[in-house]
Amino acid sequence: MLEHEEARRQLRVGKIALVVLATDPPIYWLDPTRPESRLARLEVDAALQDAAGARTASRAPSSLSTSAASRYIDFLVPGLLGMNLMSTGMWAIGFSLVQQRAGKLLKLFVAAR
């Protein structure tokens, strides 16, 4: 059992897939952009329907929660871009130093000092 704000925070950052409020009928909080949230809603709804002995599908209200940076791709793409920028920078520094050393430019810099 989580408090409302803690449950909402964990849902926003992706720690949990679904929050079920114990009301009549139950209210689901989920992020529709995450497949695991949609699957969890279907599974919980089916389990609650079976427990109630219902044969017909009833619709429990849902509260959809979408927020920026809640999907895996939102973390992956900036990380890959940052890693490639760092890699390119290291390669550029190393390559220019090797070129300067091969052209004896570093010796000229030291002699001109």
Number of C-alpha atoms within 10 A of each C-alpha: 7 9 8 10 9 11 17 18 13 15 22 20 14 18 11 16 21 22 22 15 13 9 8 7 11 16 15 20 21 25 22 16 14 15 12 16 20 15 14 16 21 12 12 14 19 15 12 13 15 11 9 9 9 11 8 7 9 11 9 11 11 13 12 12 14 15 12 8 12 18 17 10 10 11 11 10 11 11 12 11 11 11 12 12 12 12 11 12 12 11 12 11 10 11 12 11 14 12 12 14 13 10 11 11 13 15 11 12 10 8 8 7 5
